[in-house]
Amino acid sequence: MPDLLAAPYQAMVELQRRYNDAQAGGGGGGYAGLQARMYRPSEAEIARLRREQAIARDNARAASRENAWMAAPVLAPVGVAGALGVAARMAPAAVEAVPLVLTRRDPYLRVGDNWATRAGRRADRFYGAKADAKEAAGWKSQPRITREGQTALRPDIGAPARNPAKPDKRFYLELKPDTPTGRIAGRKAVKKYKEASGNKTRVIYYNPKDFM
């Protein structure tokens, strides 16, 4: 009985052989060699690539050593002393010379000591020093306005008296921040000092950012 698969099998073997020759660069059967179509970098390009890879590895290792101290918080379960010891051994010289100090932002308090009141005190000292420097000319820092049965008032600055015989007759200067609340307080101060002394008051509005 004839083998019906022999001829197709031989044809398949021949086709595979021709394909293998083409892939190896033989060019049989009209196929262009695969190796001839592939890009092959030169020896100089390969050497340059290896140098760049070595530099990248060195940079990554240096950055890892420089930032290794930040791993201390992760080591908290081993104890504070242990974590600090590990961080001290891993920290670079620059970090050892200048210890990390974490500061928190000052809270904004609506009353009492906050950034606005601190800026106000700096402004008072600044303009008060200017008035003290001209005390010989009649300027006075925080002059006293007495009130019968009430607490005395103290405007920020008193201008020279217009009549030396009446030293209490003078203009007053009041310092307030140039803010909506500062302008309201300034209008109240003008009215208060006018009622208490009969003298006029001028409000000087300053920028709080200049005294922060």
C-alpha positions as CSV (number, residue, x, y, z in Angstrom):
1,M,0.0,0.0,0.0
2,P,1.5,3.3,-1.0
3,D,2.4,5.9,1.8
4,L,0.2,8.8,1.1
5,L,1.9,11.0,3.7
6,A,5.5,10.5,2.4
7,A,5.4,13.1,-0.3
8,P,3.7,15.9,1.8
9,Y,6.2,15.1,4.7
10,Q,9.2,15.5,2.4
11,A,7.8,18.7,1.0
12,M,7.4,20.0,4.5
13,V,10.9,19.0,5.5
14,E,12.3,20.8,2.4
15,L,10.3,23.9,3.2
16,Q,11.6,24.0,6.8
17,R,15.2,23.5,5.6
18,R,14.9,26.4,3.2
19,Y,13.4,28.6,5.9
20,N,16.2,27.7,8.3
21,D,18.8,28.6,5.7
22,A,17.0,31.9,5.1
23,Q,17.1,32.7,8.8
24,A,20.7,31.8,9.1
25,G,21.6,34.3,6.3
26,G,21.8,31.8,3.5
27,G,19.2,33.7,1.4
28,G,17.7,30.5,0.1
29,G,14.2,30.7,-1.4
30,G,14.3,34.4,-1.9
31,Y,14.1,35.2,1.9
32,A,16.4,37.9,3.3
33,G,18.5,36.8,6.2
34,L,17.1,37.7,9.6
35,Q,20.5,38.5,11.0
36,A,21.1,40.9,8.1
37,R,17.9,42.8,9.0
38,M,18.7,43.0,12.7
39,Y,20.3,46.2,14.2
40,R,23.7,45.5,15.7
41,P,25.2,48.3,17.9
42,S,28.9,49.0,17.5
43,E,31.4,48.1,20.1
44,A,31.8,51.9,20.9
45,E,28.0,52.2,21.5
46,I,27.9,49.2,23.7
47,A,30.8,50.6,25.8
48,R,29.1,53.9,26.1
49,L,25.9,52.3,27.2
50,R,27.7,50.3,29.9
51,R,29.4,53.5,31.2
52,E,26.1,55.3,31.5
53,Q,24.6,52.3,33.3
54,A,27.5,52.3,35.8
55,I,27.0,56.1,36.4
56,A,23.3,55.6,37.0
57,R,23.9,52.8,39.5
58,D,26.5,55.0,41.4
59,N,24.0,57.9,41.5
60,A,21.2,55.7,42.8
61,R,23.4,54.3,45.5
62,A,24.6,57.7,46.6
63,A,21.0,59.0,46.8
64,S,20.0,55.9,48.7
65,R,22.8,56.5,51.3
66,E,21.9,60.2,51.5
67,N,18.3,59.6,52.2
68,A,18.8,56.5,54.4
69,W,18.3,58.5,57.6
70,M,14.6,59.0,56.7
71,A,14.0,55.4,57.4
72,A,14.3,56.0,61.1
73,P,10.5,56.6,61.6
74,V,9.9,53.2,60.0
75,L,12.1,51.6,62.7
76,A,9.9,52.9,65.5
77,P,8.9,49.4,66.7
78,V,12.5,48.6,67.6
79,G,12.5,51.5,70.1
80,V,13.5,55.1,70.1
81,A,17.1,54.5,71.1
82,G,17.5,51.7,68.5
83,A,16.0,53.8,65.7
84,L,18.1,56.8,66.6
85,G,21.2,54.6,66.7
86,V,20.5,53.2,63.3
87,A,19.7,56.7,61.9
88,A,23.0,58.0,63.4
89,R,25.0,55.3,61.7
90,M,23.3,55.8,58.3
91,A,23.1,59.6,58.3
92,P,25.6,61.4,56.1
93,A,28.1,63.9,57.6
94,A,26.0,66.9,56.5
95,V,22.9,65.6,58.4
96,E,25.0,64.9,61.5
97,A,26.4,68.4,61.4
98,V,23.0,70.0,61.1
99,P,20.3,68.0,63.0
100,L,16.8,67.9,61.6
101,V,14.5,70.2,63.5
102,L,10.8,70.0,62.7
103,T,8.8,73.1,63.7
104,R,5.1,73.4,63.6
105,R,3.2,76.4,62.3
106,D,2.1,78.9,64.8
107,P,-1.6,78.5,65.5
108,Y,-3.9,81.4,64.7
109,L,-5.6,82.4,67.8
110,R,-8.6,84.7,67.5
111,V,-7.8,86.3,70.8
112,G,-4.7,86.7,72.9
113,D,-1.2,86.2,71.5
114,N,-1.3,85.5,67.7
115,W,0.6,86.7,64.7
116,A,-1.6,89.8,64.4
117,T,-1.0,90.9,68.0
118,R,2.7,90.2,67.7
119,A,2.9,92.4,64.6
120,G,1.0,95.1,66.5
121,R,3.6,95.0,69.3
122,R,6.4,95.3,66.8
123,A,4.8,98.3,65.1
124,D,4.3,100.0,68.5
125,R,7.9,99.5,69.4
126,F,9.1,100.8,66.0
127,Y,7.0,104.0,66.0
128,G,7.5,104.4,69.7
129,A,11.2,104.4,69.3
130,K,10.9,107.2,66.7
131,A,8.8,109.3,69.1
132,D,11.3,108.7,71.9
133,A,14.1,109.9,69.6
134,K,12.3,113.2,69.2
135,E,11.2,113.6,72.8
136,A,13.3,116.8,73.1
137,A,11.0,118.3,70.4
138,G,7.9,117.5,72.4
139,W,7.0,114.1,71.0
140,K,5.9,111.5,73.6
141,S,5.3,107.7,73.4
142,Q,2.1,106.6,75.0
143,P,1.1,109.8,76.8
144,R,-1.3,109.4,79.7
145,I,-4.9,110.6,79.5
146,T,-6.4,110.6,83.0
147,R,-10.1,110.0,83.5
148,E,-11.9,110.5,86.8
149,G,-13.0,107.2,88.3
150,Q,-11.8,105.3,85.2
151,T,-8.7,103.7,83.9
152,A,-6.3,106.1,82.2
153,L,-6.0,105.9,78.4
154,R,-2.7,105.7,76.6
155,P,-2.7,106.7,72.9
156,D,0.3,105.3,71.0
157,I,2.0,108.7,70.3
158,G,1.5,112.3,71.4
159,A,2.5,115.1,69.1
160,P,4.2,118.2,70.5
161,A,1.8,120.5,72.5
162,R,0.7,123.5,70.4
163,N,0.9,125.8,73.5
164,P,3.7,125.1,76.0
165,A,1.4,126.6,78.7
166,K,-1.1,123.8,77.9
167,P,0.9,120.6,77.6
168,D,-2.3,118.5,77.5
169,K,-3.6,120.2,74.4
170,R,-2.0,118.2,71.6
171,F,-2.8,115.8,68.8
172,Y,-2.6,112.1,69.3
173,L,-1.5,109.4,66.9
174,E,-3.0,105.9,67.1
175,L,-1.4,102.8,65.3
176,K,-3.8,100.3,63.8
177,P,-3.3,97.5,61.2
178,D,-4.6,98.2,57.7
179,T,-7.3,95.6,58.0
180,P,-11.1,95.8,58.2
181,T,-11.0,95.1,62.0
182,G,-8.1,97.5,62.4
183,R,-10.1,100.3,60.7
184,I,-13.1,99.7,62.9
185,A,-10.8,99.9,66.0
186,G,-9.2,103.0,64.7
187,R,-12.6,104.8,64.4
188,K,-13.4,103.8,67.9
189,A,-10.1,105.0,69.2
190,V,-10.6,108.5,67.6
191,K,-14.0,108.8,69.3
192,K,-12.7,107.5,72.7
193,Y,-9.7,109.9,72.9
194,K,-11.8,112.8,71.7
195,E,-14.4,112.3,74.4
196,A,-11.7,111.7,77.1
197,S,-9.4,114.6,76.3
198,G,-11.0,116.9,73.7
199,N,-8.0,116.4,71.5
200,K,-8.1,115.2,67.9
201,T,-6.6,111.8,67.0
202,R,-5.1,110.7,63.7
203,V,-5.0,107.0,63.0
204,I,-1.9,105.6,61.2
205,Y,-2.7,102.4,59.4
206,Y,0.3,100.1,58.8
207,N,0.7,96.9,56.8
208,P,0.9,94.0,59.2
209,K,3.1,92.1,56.8
210,D,5.8,94.7,57.3
211,F,6.1,93.7,61.0
212,M,6.0,89.9,60.7
